[in-house]
């Protein structure tokens, strides 16, 4: 029984550390974005991608429930041939096509908008 208690404490501690590291990383990214200047740069949409994640869980009623989440990303290329992939909303993802030329507005890793030329 003592072994179970030690294993439970160890696993709890590991999960707690993973959660704390995730929160700290998110806060650092948020703070870094807030400190970054807002930039307006001419860019071309060079690619689009979707990332699906599915989670299954038992809600206690004996039935497995599925939850699916989709994240949307667009890669922009600048005149210098540098590329930047940004996370965008589903609406923005649907409004932009590969090859679109325009002015990208962003702050750090935060997409703020894209205006076609």
Phi and psi in degrees as a GROMACS rama.xvg file:
@    title "Ramachandran Plot"
@    xaxis  label "Phi"
@    yaxis  label "Psi"
@TYPE xy
-65.0958  -35.0438  UNK-2
-63.6505  -39.6467  UNK-3
-61.9527  -42.8958  UNK-4
-62.9229  -41.321  UNK-5
-66.5311  -44.6265  UNK-6
-63.6049  -42.0594  UNK-7
-62.2025  -45.8369  UNK-8
-62.1937  -41.6088  UNK-9
-62.9844  -47.4745  UNK-10
-64.6198  -40.9419  UNK-11
-59.936  -43.6034  UNK-12
-63.8502  -41.8779  UNK-13
-63.4891  -46.1698  UNK-14
-62.5547  -41.3642  UNK-15
-61.9894  -41.9587  UNK-16
-65.246  -41.5404  UNK-17
-61.7964  -42.7311  UNK-18
-64.3805  -44.9975  UNK-19
-63.2039  -42.3232  UNK-20
-62.3704  -41.7576  UNK-21
-62.3552  -43.8425  UNK-22
-64.4909  -43.5175  UNK-23
-63.4111  -42.9633  UNK-24
-61.4726  -43.8297  UNK-25
-62.9538  -42.6051  UNK-26
-65.0315  -38.6002  UNK-27
-64.2365  -42.4804  UNK-28
-65.4051  -43.4767  UNK-29
-60.8298  -45.708  UNK-30
-66.0187  -40.6497  UNK-31
-62.6628  -41.1342  UNK-32
-63.2591  -42.2994  UNK-33
-64.1958  -31.4256  UNK-34
-82.6363  -16.5389  UNK-35
-77.8221  149.67  UNK-36
-73.791  153.567  UNK-37
-81.2108  122.48  UNK-38
-113.698  140.063  UNK-39
-114.854  112.474  UNK-40
-132.544  138.144  UNK-41
-70.0202  132.398  UNK-42
-150.3  163.973  UNK-43
-119.104  138.184  UNK-44
-76.8475  116.568  UNK-45
-104.741  -24.3105  UNK-46
-160.842  158.934  UNK-47
-133.693  145.276  UNK-48
-149.278  157.535  UNK-49
-120.732  145.331  UNK-50
-124.686  113.782  UNK-51
-98.7752  138.409  UNK-52
-130.549  137.558  UNK-53
-121.769  133.315  UNK-54
-120.971  135.742  UNK-55
-115.449  137.191  UNK-56
-149.844  154.031  UNK-57
-99.0974  119.878  UNK-58
-84.1907  9.99431  UNK-59
93.7013  -5.87841  UNK-60
-101.193  10.9342  UNK-61
81.8209  1.81222  UNK-62
-110.653  133.471  UNK-63
-79.4381  130.48  UNK-64
-106.755  139.889  UNK-65
-113.089  134.368  UNK-66
-124.821  127.494  UNK-67
-117.116  136.653  UNK-68
-127.057  139.262  UNK-69
-120.181  129.586  UNK-70
-109.111  144.277  UNK-71
-117.13  137.442  UNK-72
-135.202  142.929  UNK-73
-129.351  136.342  UNK-74
-102.648  127.275  UNK-75
-109.378  144.442  UNK-76
-120.428  136.056  UNK-77
-97.9723  171.319  UNK-78
-57.8798  -29.8599  UNK-79
-76.839  1.43816  UNK-80
71.4823  6.11719  UNK-81
-71.2447  147.755  UNK-82
-121.776  151.363  UNK-83
-142.113  124.572  UNK-84
-100.632  128.187  UNK-85
-125.232  145.82  UNK-86
-78.3861  133.759  UNK-87
-131.033  166.593  UNK-88
-75.6761  162.897  UNK-89
-61.0025  -34.884  UNK-90
-65.7953  -46.7982  UNK-91
-64.108  -38.9337  UNK-92
-58.4713  -43.1651  UNK-93
-71.7636  -25.312  UNK-94
-83.1104  -19.6225  UNK-95
-106.607  146.581  UNK-96
-125.136  152.862  UNK-97
-59.6942  136.067  UNK-98
97.1803  -11.2579  UNK-99
-63.0254  134.388  UNK-100
-111.096  135.939  UNK-101
-177.264  -164.682  UNK-102
-105.258  118.564  UNK-103
-91.1572  130.819  UNK-104
-113.206  122.73  UNK-105
-148.817  162.521  UNK-106
-136.881  104.204  UNK-107
66.061  -116.374  UNK-108
-104.841  14.621  UNK-109
-101.065  117.73  UNK-110
-73.7078  128.079  UNK-111
-112.2  -25.1766  UNK-112
166.981  166.774  UNK-113
-145.346  123.79  UNK-114
-114.706  115.59  UNK-115
-64.0331  147.511  UNK-116
